[in-house]
């Protein structure tokens, strides 16, 4: 039993240095760089309502259908889409007529097209129920974010070379790259219907790139 234990310990002693060498932690240089991206909103939404009346709810609904169709056709000229929401039934009037209101979600492009769509609401008998909410989609911000990542990555590499030169060491391969952004993803911004410039809703993204480089000749650092 003792002989077998001794043989096992010898085997472990022979294997251990090789295993440790394989898992030895490589010295790294870590640098960070950042870039800023400003992106204009590419989409705006608001809720609106149309109302009409008839001798019955069915008759009022028929009138609303015509009004909504006209509104959809007009807003489509500005790239806006009209989505139906719920109905609100009013009280019966003295003449026996019934009023019916339908809420709509107006989904439009940002900028001048959005302003034209809002102006069309009043002309066609619709009234806004909410402020205009604008936001930057990931698709709109994607290209500018990619350019910012390249810019920050290049800056990080330049900084790493500078550090390596000052320490008299050589940089090896990139060990890892971590990209973070603030805020993460699309962020909603609420604007008033009138009186604010589009610039107030621009989204600013802060891109941070952290890169780690392997050090080639760490033993010669001085």
C-alpha positions in Angstrom: 0.0 0.0 0.0 2.8 2.4 1.0 4.7 1.6 -2.2 1.6 2.3 -4.4 1.1 5.6 -2.6 4.7 6.6 -3.1 4.5 5.8 -6.8 1.3 7.8 -7.2 2.9 10.9 -5.5 5.9 10.6 -7.9 3.6 10.5 -10.9 1.8 13.6 -9.6 5.1 15.4 -9.1 6.1 14.7 -12.7 2.7 15.9 -14.1 2.1 18.9 -12.0 4.8 21.3 -13.5 3.5 20.6 -17.0 -0.1 21.2 -16.0 0.8 24.4 -14.2 2.6 25.6 -17.3 -0.4 25.0 -19.4 -2.6 27.0 -17.1 -0.1 29.7 -16.2 -1.7 33.2 -16.3 -0.3 35.4 -19.0 0.6 39.0 -18.2 -1.8 41.4 -19.8 -2.1 45.1 -20.5 -5.6 46.5 -20.2 -6.5 49.8 -21.8 -9.8 51.6 -22.3 -11.0 54.3 -24.7 -14.3 55.9 -25.4 -16.3 57.7 -28.1 -19.6 59.6 -28.3 -22.3 59.2 -30.8 -25.3 61.6 -31.4 -28.2 60.1 -33.4 -31.4 61.8 -34.4 -34.7 60.0 -33.6 -36.1 58.0 -36.5 -39.5 57.3 -35.2 -42.3 59.1 -33.2 -45.6 58.0 -31.8 -48.6 59.7 -30.2 -52.2 58.8 -29.4 -55.1 60.7 -31.0 -58.9 60.3 -31.1 -61.7 60.7 -33.6 -65.4 61.0 -32.7 -68.7 60.9 -34.4 -72.4 60.3 -33.6 -75.4 58.5 -35.1 -78.8 57.2 -34.2 -77.1 54.0 -33.0 -73.6 52.9 -32.0 -73.5 51.0 -35.3 -74.2 54.1 -37.3 -71.6 56.1 -35.4 -69.1 53.3 -36.0 -69.7 53.5 -39.7 -69.0 57.2 -39.7 -65.8 56.6 -37.7 -64.7 54.0 -40.2 -64.9 56.5 -43.1 -63.1 59.2 -41.0 -60.3 56.8 -40.0 -59.9 55.7 -43.6 -59.5 59.3 -44.8 -57.1 59.9 -41.9 -55.0 56.9 -42.8 -54.8 57.8 -46.4 -53.6 61.4 -45.6 -51.0 60.3 -43.0 -49.6 57.7 -45.3 -48.3 60.5 -47.4 -45.9 61.4 -44.6 -44.9 57.9 -43.8 -47.2 57.6 -40.8 -49.3 54.5 -39.9 -52.6 54.6 -38.1 -53.3 51.7 -35.6 -56.8 51.3 -34.1 -57.1 51.3 -30.3 -60.2 51.0 -28.1 -63.6 52.7 -28.4 -65.4 54.9 -25.9 -69.2 55.1 -26.0 -70.7 58.4 -24.9 -74.0 59.1 -23.3 -77.2 59.2 -25.3 -78.2 62.8 -26.3 -81.6 64.3 -26.0 -82.3 63.8 -29.7 -81.6 60.1 -29.3 -78.2 60.1 -31.0 -75.2 58.2 -29.6 -71.6 59.5 -29.7 -68.7 57.1 -30.2 -65.0 57.9 -29.8 -62.1 55.8 -31.1 -58.5 56.1 -29.9 -55.7 55.8 -32.5 -52.0 55.3 -32.3 -50.1 57.4 -34.8 -46.7 55.9 -35.7 -44.6 58.2 -37.9 -41.1 59.0 -38.9 -39.3 61.7 -37.0 -38.6 65.2 -38.1 -40.6 67.3 -40.5 -42.7 64.3 -41.6 -43.9 63.9 -38.1 -44.8 67.6 -37.8 -46.8 67.4 -41.0 -48.6 64.3 -39.8 -49.6 66.2 -36.6 -50.9 69.1 -38.6 -53.1 66.8 -40.6 -54.8 65.5 -37.5 -56.7 68.7 -36.8 -57.7 69.2 -40.5 -59.3 65.7 -40.5 -61.2 66.1 -37.2 -58.8 64.2 -35.0 -57.4 65.5 -31.7 -54.0 64.6 -30.0 -54.3 62.8 -26.7 -50.7 62.6 -25.7 -47.4 64.4 -26.3 -45.2 63.2 -29.2 -42.9 60.5 -28.1 -39.7 60.1 -30.2 -37.0 57.5 -29.9 -33.9 56.2 -31.7 -34.1 52.6 -32.8 -31.2 50.3 -32.7 -31.2 50.1 -36.5 -30.8 53.9 -36.8 -28.0 54.0 -34.2 -26.2 50.8 -35.5 -23.9 52.2 -38.2 -22.8 55.2 -36.1 -22.2 52.9 -33.1 -20.1 50.6 -35.3 -18.0 53.6 -36.4 -17.6 54.8 -32.8 -16.4 51.3 -31.7 -13.8 51.3 -34.5 -12.7 54.8 -33.3 -12.4 53.7 -29.7 -10.7 50.5 -30.6 -8.0 52.3 -32.6 -7.5 54.8 -29.7 -7.2 51.9 -27.3 -4.5 50.2 -29.4 -2.6 53.4 -29.7 -2.6 53.8 -25.9 -1.5 50.2 -25.4 1.5 50.7 -27.8 2.4 53.8 -25.9 2.3 52.0 -22.5 4.3 49.0 -24.0 6.9 51.4 -25.3 7.3 53.1 -22.0 7.7 49.8 -20.2 10.1 48.4 -22.9 7.8 45.4 -23.7 6.2 43.9 -26.8 2.5 43.6 -27.3 1.2 40.2 -28.3 -2.2 39.2 -29.5 -5.5 40.7 -28.3 -6.7 38.7 -25.4 -10.2 40.1 -25.1 -12.3 43.1 -26.1 -15.3 44.3 -24.1 -17.7 47.0 -25.6 -20.2 48.7 -23.4 -22.6 51.6 -24.1 -24.5 54.1 -22.0 -27.5 54.2 -22.3 -28.0 50.6 -23.5 -30.3 50.3 -26.5 -33.0 52.6 -27.5 -34.3 55.2 -25.1 -37.6 56.9 -25.3 -37.8 60.7 -25.2 -41.1 62.6 -24.8 -41.5 66.0 -26.5 -44.3 68.5 -26.6 -46.3 68.6 -29.8 -45.0 72.1 -30.6 -42.3 74.4 -29.4 -39.3 72.1 -29.1 -36.7 71.5 -31.7 -35.9 68.0 -33.0 -32.4 68.4 -31.5 -33.9 68.1 -28.0 -34.7 64.5 -28.7 -31.4 63.5 -30.1 -29.9 60.5 -28.4 -26.3 60.5 -27.2 -24.6 57.2 -26.8 -21.3 56.7 -24.9 -19.3 53.9 -26.3 -16.5 52.4 -24.2 -14.1 49.8 -25.5 -11.8 47.9 -23.1 -9.1 45.9 -24.7 -6.6 43.5 -23.2 -3.3 42.6 -24.9 -1.0 39.7 -24.1 2.6 40.8 -23.1 5.2 38.9 -25.1 8.4 39.5 -23.2 7.0 40.1 -19.7 10.2 38.7 -18.1 12.2 41.6 -19.5 10.0 44.3 -18.1 12.1 47.0 -16.2 
